Each structure stands twice: as C-alpha cells, then as structure tokens.
Amino acid sequence: MLNHLRGYFPILDWGRSYDRNAFSNDMIAAVIVTIMLIPQSLAYALLAGLPPEAGIYASIAPIILYAIFGTSRALAVGPVAVVSLLTASAVGQVAEAGTAGYAVAALTLAFLSGGFLVLLGVLRLGFLANFLSHPVIAGFITASGILIAVSQLKHILGVSAHGHTLPEIVASLWVHLGDTSVLTVVIGVSATAFLFWVRKGLKPLLRKLGASPKLADVLTKAGPVAAVAVTTLAVWLLGLNDMGVKIVGEVPQGLPPLTLPSLSPDLIGQLLMPAILISIIGFVESVSVAQTLAAKKRQRIDPDQELIGLGAANLGAAFTGGYPVTGGFARSVVNYDAGAETPAAGAFTAVGLAIAAVALTPLVYFLPTATLAATIVVAVLSLVDFSILKKTWGYSRADFAAVSATILLTLTMGVEVGVASGVGISILLHLYKTSRPHVAEVGLVPGTQHFRNIHRHNVETDPSVLTLRVDESLYFVNARFLEDMVQARVSEGCAIKNVILMFSAVNEVDFSALESLEAINQRLTELGIGLHLSEVKGPVMDRLKATHFIHELNGRVFLSQYDAWRAMLPPVDTDKAAE
C-alpha cells in the first residue's frame, strides 16, 4: 500500500531520507532561485497581459504542489515565457486585457490545463506528447522567442502597440514610433545592455576580483534584481513617472487570494483547445529539462507522474490567482547548479516568494515596465536557436521543412496556429516517413549466416529466391507499399520461385497490413510462387496465429533467415558436382 502511495506522492520517497545536508543545499538553491524569480515572475505576468502580482501568485502554490506530486528533484515550476505568450494569445481572444474577465479567463485556462494534464497522468498517456517532434518544438520555441522579444519593444520604446503576429506587431510599432519616450528608451536600453553584460561578463569579473565561485554565482543571478532596484530608485528620485515613464504602480500586498475559475460552457469551449496545446507544449518542455537534469545524477523521472505533478501545479494556480505554469529551463538549471537535492528547494522558494508578496510589493510601485521588458528580452533571446535549421538541412530535408514551416507559421499566423501546425506537421512527418518503409533485398554474406542489403554488400543470391527484409512495423499507412513492391519485383521475371519476408524488425502488424499479407499470399499462390516468413517476433507471431493467414500461407515460417535460405536453395546436382 505504501509503495503504491509513493507512486502518486513522490514526497513520501525522498522525504524519508531527508537530512540536514539536503536541507542546507536546498535552502541555498532556494535563495538563489527566489532572487531570480521575483523580477521574472513580474515580467512574465506582464507578458501574459496580467497584473504583475499574478506572476508571483503563480509561483507559490504551484511550486508547493509540484514538490508533493512531481518526480524531478531539480525542476523549478512557475511562469515561463512561451506559456505566458500562449496565455496572452488565448485569453486575448475572449476578453480584453486589464479587465476582470481577462483574469478569470486566465484562471480558467490554468484550470483546464491542469485538469487535462492530471487526466493524462492518471490514464498513463504521457506518450501522447511524443507526437510533437523535437525539431518542431525547437522551431516553435525559436519563433516564440522572436515574437516575445519583438512584442516587448513597445515597453522599451514607451509606446502603445498591439498584435499577435510578427507583421502585426512590427506594423503597429512603426505607426506609433513617433510617440517614443526618450526617457523610457534610455531606461529600457540601459537595462537590456546591463542584463546582457551580467550574463556574460559579471561572473568572470567577480572571480577575477577574488570572489568565491558560489558568491559570484549568486551575485550574477541577482543581476535582474539590481536592474530592478536601480531603475526603480531612479524613477522615484527623479520623478520620471511624471515625465512619461510607465511604471508598474500599486501591487496588492499579501498572500495569493483564493480564486475560482469560470465554469461557463461558452468560455470553456473557447479555451479548451488552447489549454490542450499549452499543456502539451508545457509538458514536453518540462519533461525534456527534467530528464536532462535527472540523467546528470543518475536519477529517473516518471513522465506519467510528471503529468500529475504539473497538472496539480496548474490547478493550484487556478485557485490562487495565477495562470498556466510549467517547468522552466533557465530557473531549473539555476536550481540544479545551485545544489538543489530535492523538490523541497522549490517549497522553500515558494516561502521566499510568499514573503516577497507580503513585504516587498510596495517597493516595486515605481518599477518601470521597460525594465521588466528588458528582463523578458534577455531571457527569451537565449531560446532563439537558428542552428536547428542548419542541423536539419544537413540531416533530413523533411525535418528542415517541418522546422521552417513551424517558424514561419508561428511568426506570421500566431502562436496557436504555430503550435497546432507543429503538432500536425509532426504527425504528418511520421506518417510520411513510415508510409514508405525501408525494405531491403538481402543476400547471404559469404562464410557467415548473416544477411545484408545486396546494394551495399558483396553477398550471395539466387535468382529463384527473393528475400526482402522489412525494416518497419506494418500498419495501414504502409501496408500497400509492401504489397506493391512484392508485386513489382515478381513481375520483373519468371525466375523467382520463392519469396521470403524477413520480419526481424517488424514489431506490429495491424489488420490493414494483415489483409495486404493475405493479398500477397493469394497472388503469389496464383503465380506458383511460395511465400515464407522468417525471424517473426513472438508477439507478432501470436497475433498472426490467431488469424487464418498462417493456416492459408502457401509456404513456411522459419525461425532464422539462414534456415529459410538453405531450405529454399535448389538441390545441388551431385553428378555435375562430381564432374
């Protein structure tokens, strides 16, 4: 019973061995991540079109719930750039930013996303995320990074602009370019340049000055906090908000409120598909990070339990004034590098953020939105990776086409169209690749019992025997391909007396493929040609035995290809051999 509970509550597993050393390491990691998360949370809420406090709210209860249900010991859950952009895109279609309806829609989106993730986890359907290929994900994230960075230029320029696609945003910025606030530009550009320098140059400088590695790391991660503090102080002392510099303004002081998502059928209908897309994107991104970090410590994660952990986190956000969340790459890496040993580091981070929500929110009243925009720009530009285009071009033109289409559609049609097309392209790409399975004609390698492609190796063949190695499972998409290939091959001449299908790589034969095999058997029987199978895997053979195909097969089923080959060779004329 306890082992069963541990499967659903991983905290019961790692919590048993929790000690003082783990507590110390987790606390240090929590301090570093909290410092990083405060400005990030405010900034990502701004990106999602929500009040800044929503970002902090979305980083408290969700983190605690993930610590209870999640299996990764380093994953840091909370608002992330891509999900914030998807939230703005989805909620912006059903409500106007800044209204109560907009906030309720964001809560509902988190609720639907959380419910969908938990459902997938309980049903053990984590494999569905595999339908989104890595190249397509990389293309989508790259395009999203560009869209996010460009969308933040309005805050750095101090102008009003709108749009959900790159052409719309650029056109809107151009129209309002004359309204640019010089003071805002100075703040925004300075903050951006400073944050870029912090990422690349501060740590080496501090080490050169004699700071310890851990101190240098903490101060580097605190770079965004320094930018926030300096620019806020400048606006307050100089009264820059009265000169056109936009500020965050009043942020409610206190712990996250208890909130309720809407159960309106109309709203749920409008947000259901975006919630599913956000769930899939968030899960794929989160699991990729979690698996990478777990592998470094020879730990493992359970993808299905991760669905439950992320689902619980999103449900927590829905009932505490937040919006959809997932595991973030940057903060998870920081959490790992800072020495986090268990999910308790996340819980301690939540406590730190709760303290910030209670005590520090009045300090950000004069925080310029340009600084938050600079924080977002610097964070998301690290997501932009055009090298995926070069890599896929050199390896697979089909994958290159998929990545290119995803980037182009995301930039020109919006993130929802981009991610939906990414899912569609991933599935179509898989269907295309498997619709024409690699089927090799093989022959015997001299002096061995191995069979290889006749076009790649010097092998023994016999004109009366055709051996085809099927290198893909057979299902409805590719069944006719094999059927047509066998038909074309036996039609080339009348020397073939036996056809052997080598099934060593076939893991599945569906009903459509079974009908094709029956059709091949029938045609070859009419032509007086034997059809034989070799190296059929046990589970596949079990399925075939339950049908009429094996009983109607005009040939035999061989355990090994070599046995089939020897049995099919014409008998040697001993008299001629003696001569």
N, C-alpha and C positions, 0 to 999 in steps of 0.2 A: 504493500500500500504506500509506504514512504517513498519507495523508488518511483512509483507511478506519479506521486505528487511532485517529486523532484523534476520530472519531465516537464511539468507545466509551471513549476515555480523553481527556476534555477537558483534562486537566492538560498534555498534550502541546501543546495550542494556546496557552493563556495562559502556560504555563511558559516558552515560547520568548522572550517579550518581558518577562519578569520583571526588574525593575531595583531599584536601591537606594531610589528614591522609593516604589515599590509596597511594598517590604519595610517601610519606616518606617511607612507608613499602615496596613498590615496588622497590625503589631505593636501600634500604639496601639489599634486596634479590638479586638485580641485581649485586651489587658489589661482594657479596659472590659467586654467580654463575659464574661471569666473571673470578674471580680469579681461580676457579676450572676448568673452560672451556679452558683457554689458554693452559696449558700443555696437557689436554685431547684431544683437537682438533688437536694439532700437532701429538700426539701419534696415534690417530685413523686414520689420513691420512696416516701415516707410515704403519699401519696395512692394509689399503686398497691398498697399493702399489703406493700411490700418493705422490707428493711433500708435505711437511708439511703445506705449506700455504693453500692447498686445504681444510684442516680441518677447518681453520679459515674462509675461504670463505664460506664454507658450514654451518657456524654458524651465519651468518649475515642476508642476505636476507631471508633465510628460517624462521628464528625466527620472523622477522617482519611480513611476510606474514601469519604465523600461528596466530600471535596476532590479525590480522584482521579477519581471517576466522575461527579460532578454537574456541571451546566452553569451553575447560578446562581453569580454571584460575590459575593453578599451573604447568601444563605440560611444560617442557623445551625441546624444539626440537633442534636437531642437530645430529652430527655423533654419532653413538653408536657402541659398539664392534661387536655385531652379524652382523649388517648390513654392517659394514666395512669388515668383513670377507667374507660375501656373495658377496660383490662387488669385492674383490680381486679374489675370485674363478670364478665369472662370466666373468669379464673383462680379467683375465689372460688367458682365453681360446681363446680370439680373438685378443689380442695384447700383446706385450712384455712390462713389467714394465719399466718405465722410458722413454718411447717414447711418442711422441705427439699423436700417435694413441691410446695409453692406456688412456690418459687424455680425449680424445674425446669420447672414448667408455664409460668412467665413466659418462661423461655429458649426453650421450645418454641413459644410464641406468637410471639416475635420471629423465630424460625427460619422458621415457616410464613408469616408476613407478608412477610419478606424474600424467600423463595422465590417467593411469589405475585407480588410486585412485579417481580422480575427476569424472571419468565416473561412477564408482560405487556409489559415493556420490550423483550425480545428479539423477541416476536411483533408489536411495534408496535401494541399495543392500548390505548394511553393514552386513546383517545376514549371508552372504556367509562365513564370517570369522569364524562363529561358527562351520564350518566343521572341524576346527583344534581344537582337544580336548586339554584341559589344561594339562593332563598328558603327551601328546605327545609334546606339546610346552615346558614343563618343561624338558623333556628328551632331546629335541633338544638343548635348551639353555645350559644345563649342558654339553653336548658333545661339543658344540661350545666353551664354556669356556675353556675346557681342550685343544682343538685344538689351540685356540688363545694363551693360556699360553705357550704351548709347542713350537708354532711357533716363539715366541719371545725369546726363549733361544739362537737362533743364534746371536741376537744382544747383549745379555748379555755375551755370550762367545766370541763375536767378530769374528765369522766365517761365511763363506758363506754356506748356506743350502737352500734347496727348498722342495717343496711337498705340497699337499693339503689334505693328509690324515695322520692319526697318524703314521702308519707304514712307509710311505714315509719320513715324517719329522724326525722321530727317526733314520731311516737308514741313512739319509743324515747327520744328526748331528754326528752320530757315525763315518762316513767316514771322516768328516772334524775336528774331535775332536783334532787332532794333531796340528791344526792351531790356537788353542785357544790363545787369547791375555790376558795375566795375568792382565795387567792394566785395560782392559775392564771389566774383571770379577770382579775385586775389585770395580770398579765404579758401575757396574750393581747389584752386590750382596748387596753392601752397600746401594744403593738407594732403593732396594727392601725391605731390612730389616728396613730401616728408615721409609718407607711409611707404612709398616705393623704396626710398633710401633706407628706412628702418628694416625692411625685409632683406635687403641685400648687404647693407653696409654697417649697420649698428653693432651687430654681434661681433664681427671681426675687430671693430674699433674698440669695443669694451674689453675684448680678450687682450688686445694689444696694450691697453691701459692697465692690465693686471687683474681684471675682474675674473672671478671663478666661472667655469662653464655654466653652472646652474644659475648664478646671478645674471650672467649675460643673457641666458635664455629667457629668464623671467622678465628682464627689462625690455628685451626685444618684443616679447609677446604683449607687453604693456604699451607698445608704441601707439596703437589706436587710442588708448586711454589718455595718453599725453596729448595727442592731437585734439581730442575732445576737450580736455581741460584747458589747454592754451587758447583755443578758438572761442570757447565759451567765456573765458575770462576777458578776452579781448572785446567781445561783443558787449559784455556787461559794463566794463570800464569805459569804453568809448561810445557807448550808446549806439552801436551800429545798427541795431534793430530799428531805430527811428530813421535810419538813412537808407532803408530798403532791403536790409539783410533779413531774410526769412529765418525764423527760429522755431524750435520745437514747441515752445510755450509750456503751458501748465500740464504736467503729467500727474495723474492721480497717485496719491501716496497711500500705500497699503498693500496687503497681500492680494493675490488673484481673487476676483469675486466668483461666486457660484453662478454659472450661466446655464441656459437651456437652449439647445439648437431648435430650429423650427421643424415641425413635423408636417408642414404644409405639403400636400401631394404635388402641387404645381412646382414648388421650389425644389423638392426632392427630385422630381422628374428632370428639371433643368440642370441640376448639379450632379446627377448620378454618374453620367459618363465622364465628366471631368474628374470626379472623385476616384473613379476606377483608374483613369490614366495617371493621376497623381500618385495613387497607391502603387502602381506598377513601377513607375519611374523611381519613386522614393525607395521602394523595396530593393530594386536592382542596385541602385547607388549604395544603399546602406549595407547590403549583404556583401557587395564587392569589397568595400572598405573593411568590414568586419572579418571577412575571410583572410584578407591580406595581412591584417594585424595579428589575427589568431595564429596564422602559419608561422610567424616570426618567433612565437613562443611555444610552438608545437601544441597549440590548443586547437579545439574544434568548436564550431558553432553548428546549431541545428537550424537550417533555413526555415523549416515549418514553425518552430518555436519563435524564431525571429519575427515571423509574420504576426504571431500573437503579441510579442513584446512591442512591436511598432504599432500594432492596432490598439493596444491598451494605451500607449502614449498619445495617440491621436484622439482616442475617446476622452482621455484626461484633458487634452487641450480644448475639446468641445465643451466641457463642463466647467472650465476655469478661465474663460475669456480669451482663449488663444486661437490658433488656426493650424492647418496641417503642418506636421513636422516629420522629420526623418533623421537618419544618421548623417552627420556632416563629415566630409572628408578632412577638411583643414583642422577642425577642432578635435576630431578623433585622433589624428596624427599627433597633434599637440598633447592630447591626453596620454597617448601611448609614450611619447618621448619624455613626458614629464614624470613617468614612472608609475602610472595608474596600474594597480594589480587586480582590482575587482570593480564591479559596477557600483560599489559604494562611493567611488570617486565621483560618479555622476550625482548621487544623492547629496554628497557634500557640496557639489557645485550648485545644486538646487537650493540648498540652505543659504549659500552665499548670495545667490540672486534674490532670494526672498528678503534677505537683509537689505540688499540694494533697493528693492521695491519699496520697502518700508522707510528707509532712512536717506537714500541718496537721490530719489527722483526730483526733489526741489532744486537740486544742483544743476539739472540739465534744462532748466527753463530757458536760459539764453543760448543753448546749444544751437549753432547754425545748421540748417538742413544740408548745407553744402558740405559740411564735414562728414555727416552721415553718408552722403552720396559718394564722397571720396573713399570712405571705408568700403562701400559696396564695390566701387570700380576696381580698387586694388585687389579685393578678394576674388571677384569673378574673372578678372583677366587671366588669373592663373588657371582657370578652367578651359580657356581657349587653346586648342591644340590642333593646328592645321597639319601637323605631321602625319595625322591619321590618313589624310588624303594621299600623301606620298607613299605611305606604307601599303595602303590598299591598292593603289595603282600598280605598284611593283609586284604585288602578290596575287590579287584577284580583281579583275575588272568589274565583276558583278558586285563585289563588296564596295568597290570605289563608286559605282553608280548609286548604290544604296546610301552611302555616306553623303555623297554630293546632293542627291535628291532630298535627303533629310535636312541638310543645312539650308539648301535653297528654299524649301517649302517652309521651314521654321522662320526664316528671315522675312520671307515675302507674304506668307499667309497667316503667320501667328503660331504661338507655341502649341496650342491644342491641335491644330491641323498638322503641325510638325511632328508631334509625338504620336498622333493617330496614324499618320502616314508611315512613321518609323516602325510601328507595330505591324502595319500592313505589309510594308516592304520586307521586314524580317521574315514574315510568314511566306510571302511570295518567293523570296530568295531561297528559302529552304525547299519549297515545293519545286522551284526551277532546278535546283541542284540535284534533288533526288528523283526528278522526273526522267532524267537521263543517267541512270546509274552506270558506273564503270563496270563493264562486262568484258573480261579479257579472255581471248582464246589462248589456252595454255598447253604446254608440252612438257615432256619429262627431261629434267636436267640429267645429262649422261652420267652414269655411275652413282646416281642417288635415287631417292624415292620422292624428290621434290618436283613440283610443277611450277613453271613460271611463264610469263607472257611471251608468246612467240615473236613478238615485235621488239622485245628488249633483250632477249637472251638466246643463246645458241642451244636449242632444245630438240629433242626427238619428237617427231609427229608421225602420224599415219593417215593417209588420205581417206581411209574408211572410218576414222574415229574423229568426231568433233567434240572437244572438251571446252566448255565455257565456264569460267569462274565468275559467279555473280557476287559483286563487292558491295551490295546494298540490300537492306531488307526490302521485301517486295510488298507493295501496297497499291491502292487504287490509282495513284498518280503515275507509277512507273510500270505497272503490270503489262500494258500493251507494248511498251518499249521492248521488253524481253521477247514477247510473242513475235513481234515484227522482226526482231533481229535473228531469231532462230529460223523463221520462215525465209528471210532473205538469204541466210547462209546456206541452207539446204537446197535452195533453188539455184545456186550457182553451178552445181554439177551433180552428177548422179553417183559419185564415188562414195559418198557418206552412207554408211550402214548403221552407225550408232551415234547418238548424241548423249553426252554426259554433262549434266548440270552440277557443277561443284558448288555446294551450298555452305562452305566453311564460314563465310562472312554474313550469312543470312540469319538474322535474329527473329524475324517475324514474317509471316505470310498471311495477309488478310484475305477476306472472302473474294474480293475482286481479283487478287493475284492467284488464288486457288482456281478460279474459273479460267484464267489465262493458261495456267499449267494444264488444266484439263483440255483446253483447246489445242495446246501444243502437242499433247499426248495423242489426241484424236487425229490431227493432221499427219503427224509422223507415222502413226499406225497405218493410215491410208497410203502413205508413200513406202511402206515396208521398212521403215527406219525405227530402230529401237530407241526408247527414251529411258535414261538411267539417272539416278541421283547418287551423289557421294558426299560424305562428311556432313550429313544433315545433323544439326544440333538437336539435343534431346527434346527441349520444349517445342521446337518446330515439328519434330517427328511425331510427338504426342498429338499435336493438332491435326496433322495430316492423316494419322492412323484413324482418327475419328470420322474421316470422310470416305467417300467412295473412290477418291483419286488413287490411293495406294493400291486398292484392290483392282482397279482398272488399268494401272500402269503397265505398259507393254514390256517394260524392262525390269531392272532390279535396283535395289537400294544398297549401296556399298558403304562399309564403314570408313574406308580410306580411298582417296583418289588413285593411289597406286594399285590397289586391288582391282578397282574398276578398269584401269588402263590395261593391266595384264589380262583380265578376263575378256576384254574387247578385241585385243590384237588377233588377227587371223592366225590360224595354226601354221607352224613352220613346216614346210615340205622337207622331211628328213632325207628323202632320196637326193633332192637337189643339194641339200646341205652337205651330204656325204661326198658328192661330186666336187 
